[in-house]
Every structure is written in C-alpha cells, then in structure tokens.
Amino acid sequence: MANTDRASQLKSISYQLGMEYEAEDTWGLHTMLRDFTLFSRGRRRRITNMLYRRDGLLELDVRIFDYRYTISTGNSARVFKQTVFFVQSKKLGLPQFLMKPENFFHKVGAWLGLEDIDFERYPKFSSQYLLRGDDEEYIRANFNDEVLQFFTIEKNWTMEGLNYYLILYRRNQLLLPSQIMDFYRKGMQLHRLLMTEGV
C-alpha cells in the first residue's frame, strides 16, 4: 500500500513539474549510467518511479527516480535505496569526477597520500566533501565559486559527473514525495552552475 501511495504522489508531482511519469525503467537508463559508481554497486539493481522530461530543442533530458541495489556480505544482505536526480545536457562538458561526503577514514587516507582535491579558499567545502577524478585541473575549472558555495551550505550530497551526464543523490536516502520539488530545483540549479558557458 505504501508503494502505491508513493507512486501516486510522485505521479501527481510529475504533472506539477511538467514531467512524465513511468513506474519502471523502460528506457534502459541503467545501461546508460553503468559508468557511474552508484550504478556499478551491488546486485538486483532497479530503477522505479521515474519522473522525466526530454527537451529536444534545448538538448536536455532530466529524470528523477528511485534506485535500489543489494549488497550481500556473508549470510546477510543490505538493500540501499536512494532518490536520484539525473540530467543529460549538451551544455555540460564535465570531467569524470566523484564527490561524496568526507568521513574520518577519508581524512586518514588523505594523510596517507590518497587523492582528495581540496580548495584553499573553501576550507568548509574541503572538510565536508571528498572530491576525486583523474583530471584535477579540469575538475577545478568546473567547480567554480558558485558550485563550491552551494556545497558549503548543502551537506551530505553525492554528485558524479561524466561528459554530458550529471547525477546527484544522498546515499541510501529515499526522498519523501514532498521533498521532490526542492530536489528538482537543486538539481537544475547545479546544471546551470556547471554549464560550460559558466566555466
């Protein structure tokens, strides 16, 4: 019953946002996103409750969906569920990167020389987030002042970028239907801040 309620609420929100709704991923989106860390974890991977809008003129494809996967360790299995914002846009030209909340073990790793791109002018961002990717210079160019300010205020997000693709989510956090509109606005704001014209 709870799943039916969530589906009907998300369907209603999709109309309010001028988006379409699909209960299951019929697009093969999971295959499209397999190069992202999130979509290579675990087993029994499943995309559901997809809100989407495709704008051919702006070459923009925006989706919000629930994503679950299972990690098995020994005799136990843990299911991770999160709500994901995805945008594919020709106005993005992103380096491959992974940004996630920094924890104590990451800080220890940094002391041992493991990669973490920090910004001297934004110590709060640097203490809150672990940022990794092969092309540090390109990543620094994309993480402009507005992006760094955004994530100085906004905590516990994971963001991954690759060329025309961007995803944003909080790990193992399924957002309430009432939080989806704000989530959509945040995702679209980041899309604007990361557009190549702004770099």
Contacts in CASP RR format, 6 or more apart in sequence:
PFRMAT RR
TARGET T0000
AUTHOR 0000-0000-0000
METHOD contacts of the structure
MODEL  1
MANTDRASQLKSISYQLGMEYEAEDTWGLHTMLRDFTLFSRGRRRRITNM
LYRRDGLLELDVRIFDYRYTISTGNSARVFKQTVFFVQSKKLGLPQFLMK
PENFFHKVGAWLGLEDIDFERYPKFSSQYLLRGDDEEYIRANFNDEVLQF
FTIEKNWTMEGLNYYLILYRRNQLLLPSQIMDFYRKGMQLHRLLMTEGV
6 49 0 8 1.000
6 177 0 8 1.000
7 23 0 8 1.000
7 49 0 8 1.000
9 177 0 8 1.000
10 21 0 8 1.000
10 49 0 8 1.000
10 51 0 8 1.000
10 177 0 8 1.000
10 180 0 8 1.000
11 21 0 8 1.000
12 177 0 8 1.000
13 51 0 8 1.000
13 177 0 8 1.000
13 180 0 8 1.000
13 181 0 8 1.000
14 20 0 8 1.000
14 21 0 8 1.000
14 51 0 8 1.000
15 21 0 8 1.000
16 181 0 8 1.000
17 51 0 8 1.000
17 53 0 8 1.000
17 180 0 8 1.000
17 181 0 8 1.000
17 184 0 8 1.000
18 53 0 8 1.000
19 51 0 8 1.000
19 52 0 8 1.000
19 53 0 8 1.000
19 62 0 8 1.000
19 64 0 8 1.000
20 51 0 8 1.000
20 52 0 8 1.000
20 53 0 8 1.000
21 49 0 8 1.000
21 50 0 8 1.000
21 51 0 8 1.000
21 52 0 8 1.000
22 50 0 8 1.000
22 52 0 8 1.000
23 48 0 8 1.000
23 49 0 8 1.000
23 50 0 8 1.000
24 47 0 8 1.000
24 48 0 8 1.000
24 50 0 8 1.000
25 46 0 8 1.000
25 47 0 8 1.000
25 48 0 8 1.000
25 50 0 8 1.000
25 65 0 8 1.000
27 50 0 8 1.000
27 52 0 8 1.000
29 47 0 8 1.000
29 50 0 8 1.000
29 63 0 8 1.000
29 65 0 8 1.000
29 86 0 8 1.000
30 39 0 8 1.000
30 45 0 8 1.000
30 47 0 8 1.000
33 39 0 8 1.000
33 86 0 8 1.000
33 165 0 8 1.000
33 167 0 8 1.000
34 40 0 8 1.000
35 96 0 8 1.000
35 162 0 8 1.000
36 160 0 8 1.000
36 161 0 8 1.000
36 162 0 8 1.000
36 165 0 8 1.000
36 167 0 8 1.000
37 98 0 8 1.000
37 160 0 8 1.000
38 67 0 8 1.000
38 82 0 8 1.000
38 84 0 8 1.000
38 158 0 8 1.000
38 160 0 8 1.000
38 167 0 8 1.000
38 169 0 8 1.000
39 45 0 8 1.000
39 67 0 8 1.000
41 69 0 8 1.000
41 71 0 8 1.000
41 80 0 8 1.000
42 69 0 8 1.000
42 70 0 8 1.000
42 71 0 8 1.000
42 72 0 8 1.000
43 69 0 8 1.000
43 70 0 8 1.000
43 71 0 8 1.000
43 72 0 8 1.000
44 68 0 8 1.000
44 69 0 8 1.000
44 70 0 8 1.000
45 67 0 8 1.000
45 68 0 8 1.000
45 69 0 8 1.000
46 67 0 8 1.000
46 68 0 8 1.000
46 69 0 8 1.000
47 65 0 8 1.000
47 66 0 8 1.000
47 67 0 8 1.000
48 65 0 8 1.000
48 66 0 8 1.000
48 67 0 8 1.000
48 68 0 8 1.000
49 65 0 8 1.000
49 66 0 8 1.000
50 63 0 8 1.000
50 64 0 8 1.000
50 65 0 8 1.000
51 63 0 8 1.000
51 64 0 8 1.000
51 65 0 8 1.000
51 180 0 8 1.000
52 61 0 8 1.000
52 62 0 8 1.000
52 63 0 8 1.000
52 64 0 8 1.000
53 60 0 8 1.000
53 61 0 8 1.000
53 62 0 8 1.000
53 63 0 8 1.000
54 60 0 8 1.000
54 61 0 8 1.000
54 62 0 8 1.000
55 61 0 8 1.000
58 89 0 8 1.000
58 91 0 8 1.000
59 89 0 8 1.000
59 90 0 8 1.000
59 91 0 8 1.000
60 87 0 8 1.000
60 88 0 8 1.000
60 89 0 8 1.000
60 90 0 8 1.000
60 91 0 8 1.000
61 87 0 8 1.000
61 88 0 8 1.000
61 89 0 8 1.000
62 85 0 8 1.000
62 86 0 8 1.000
62 87 0 8 1.000
62 184 0 8 1.000
62 188 0 8 1.000
63 84 0 8 1.000
63 85 0 8 1.000
63 86 0 8 1.000
63 87 0 8 1.000
64 83 0 8 1.000
64 84 0 8 1.000
64 85 0 8 1.000
64 86 0 8 1.000
64 180 0 8 1.000
64 183 0 8 1.000
64 184 0 8 1.000
65 83 0 8 1.000
65 84 0 8 1.000
65 86 0 8 1.000
66 81 0 8 1.000
66 82 0 8 1.000
66 83 0 8 1.000
66 84 0 8 1.000
66 174 0 8 1.000
67 81 0 8 1.000
67 82 0 8 1.000
67 83 0 8 1.000
67 84 0 8 1.000
67 169 0 8 1.000
68 79 0 8 1.000
68 80 0 8 1.000
68 81 0 8 1.000
68 82 0 8 1.000
69 79 0 8 1.000
69 80 0 8 1.000
70 77 0 8 1.000
70 78 0 8 1.000
70 79 0 8 1.000
70 80 0 8 1.000
71 77 0 8 1.000
71 78 0 8 1.000
71 80 0 8 1.000
72 78 0 8 1.000
80 171 0 8 1.000
80 172 0 8 1.000
81 172 0 8 1.000
81 174 0 8 1.000
82 169 0 8 1.000
82 170 0 8 1.000
82 171 0 8 1.000
82 172 0 8 1.000
82 173 0 8 1.000
82 174 0 8 1.000
83 169 0 8 1.000
83 170 0 8 1.000
83 173 0 8 1.000
83 174 0 8 1.000
83 175 0 8 1.000
83 180 0 8 1.000
83 183 0 8 1.000
84 167 0 8 1.000
84 168 0 8 1.000
84 169 0 8 1.000
85 167 0 8 1.000
85 168 0 8 1.000
85 169 0 8 1.000
85 183 0 8 1.000
85 184 0 8 1.000
85 186 0 8 1.000
85 187 0 8 1.000
86 165 0 8 1.000
86 166 0 8 1.000
86 167 0 8 1.000
87 165 0 8 1.000
87 166 0 8 1.000
87 187 0 8 1.000
87 188 0 8 1.000
87 191 0 8 1.000
88 164 0 8 1.000
88 165 0 8 1.000
89 164 0 8 1.000
89 166 0 8 1.000
89 191 0 8 1.000
89 195 0 8 1.000
90 164 0 8 1.000
91 191 0 8 1.000
91 195 0 8 1.000
91 196 0 8 1.000
91 197 0 8 1.000
92 163 0 8 1.000
92 164 0 8 1.000
92 165 0 8 1.000
92 166 0 8 1.000
92 191 0 8 1.000
92 194 0 8 1.000
92 195 0 8 1.000
92 196 0 8 1.000
93 142 0 8 1.000
93 163 0 8 1.000
93 164 0 8 1.000
93 196 0 8 1.000
94 142 0 8 1.000
94 161 0 8 1.000
94 162 0 8 1.000
94 163 0 8 1.000
94 164 0 8 1.000
94 165 0 8 1.000
94 166 0 8 1.000
94 194 0 8 1.000
95 133 0 8 1.000
95 134 0 8 1.000
95 135 0 8 1.000
95 138 0 8 1.000
95 139 0 8 1.000
95 142 0 8 1.000
95 161 0 8 1.000
96 133 0 8 1.000
96 134 0 8 1.000
96 135 0 8 1.000
96 161 0 8 1.000
96 162 0 8 1.000
96 163 0 8 1.000
97 131 0 8 1.000
97 132 0 8 1.000
97 133 0 8 1.000
97 139 0 8 1.000
97 142 0 8 1.000
97 159 0 8 1.000
97 160 0 8 1.000
97 161 0 8 1.000
97 162 0 8 1.000
98 131 0 8 1.000
98 132 0 8 1.000
98 133 0 8 1.000
98 158 0 8 1.000
98 159 0 8 1.000
98 160 0 8 1.000
98 161 0 8 1.000
99 129 0 8 1.000
99 130 0 8 1.000
99 131 0 8 1.000
99 132 0 8 1.000
99 151 0 8 1.000
99 157 0 8 1.000
99 158 0 8 1.000
99 159 0 8 1.000
99 160 0 8 1.000
100 129 0 8 1.000
100 130 0 8 1.000
100 158 0 8 1.000
100 159 0 8 1.000
100 171 0 8 1.000
101 128 0 8 1.000
101 129 0 8 1.000
101 130 0 8 1.000
101 155 0 8 1.000
101 156 0 8 1.000
101 157 0 8 1.000
101 158 0 8 1.000
101 171 0 8 1.000
102 116 0 8 1.000
102 127 0 8 1.000
102 128 0 8 1.000
102 129 0 8 1.000
102 130 0 8 1.000
106 114 0 8 1.000
106 116 0 8 1.000
106 130 0 8 1.000
109 116 0 8 1.000
110 116 0 8 1.000
115 132 0 8 1.000
115 133 0 8 1.000
116 126 0 8 1.000
116 130 0 8 1.000
116 131 0 8 1.000
116 132 0 8 1.000
117 131 0 8 1.000
117 132 0 8 1.000
117 133 0 8 1.000
117 136 0 8 1.000
117 139 0 8 1.000
117 140 0 8 1.000
117 143 0 8 1.000
118 126 0 8 1.000
118 131 0 8 1.000
119 125 0 8 1.000
119 126 0 8 1.000
119 140 0 8 1.000
119 143 0 8 1.000
119 148 0 8 1.000
120 126 0 8 1.000
121 148 0 8 1.000
122 148 0 8 1.000
122 149 0 8 1.000
122 152 0 8 1.000
124 152 0 8 1.000
125 148 0 8 1.000
125 151 0 8 1.000
125 152 0 8 1.000
128 151 0 8 1.000
128 152 0 8 1.000
128 155 0 8 1.000
129 151 0 8 1.000
131 139 0 8 1.000
131 143 0 8 1.000
133 139 0 8 1.000
141 199 0 8 1.000
142 194 0 8 1.000
142 199 0 8 1.000
144 193 0 8 1.000
144 198 0 8 1.000
144 199 0 8 1.000
146 193 0 8 1.000
147 190 0 8 1.000
147 193 0 8 1.000
147 194 0 8 1.000
150 189 0 8 1.000
150 190 0 8 1.000
150 193 0 8 1.000
151 157 0 8 1.000
154 186 0 8 1.000
156 170 0 8 1.000
157 168 0 8 1.000
157 169 0 8 1.000
157 170 0 8 1.000
158 168 0 8 1.000
158 169 0 8 1.000
158 170 0 8 1.000
158 171 0 8 1.000
159 166 0 8 1.000
159 167 0 8 1.000
159 168 0 8 1.000
159 190 0 8 1.000
160 166 0 8 1.000
160 167 0 8 1.000
161 167 0 8 1.000
166 190 0 8 1.000
166 191 0 8 1.000
166 194 0 8 1.000
168 186 0 8 1.000
168 187 0 8 1.000
168 190 0 8 1.000
175 183 0 8 1.000
END
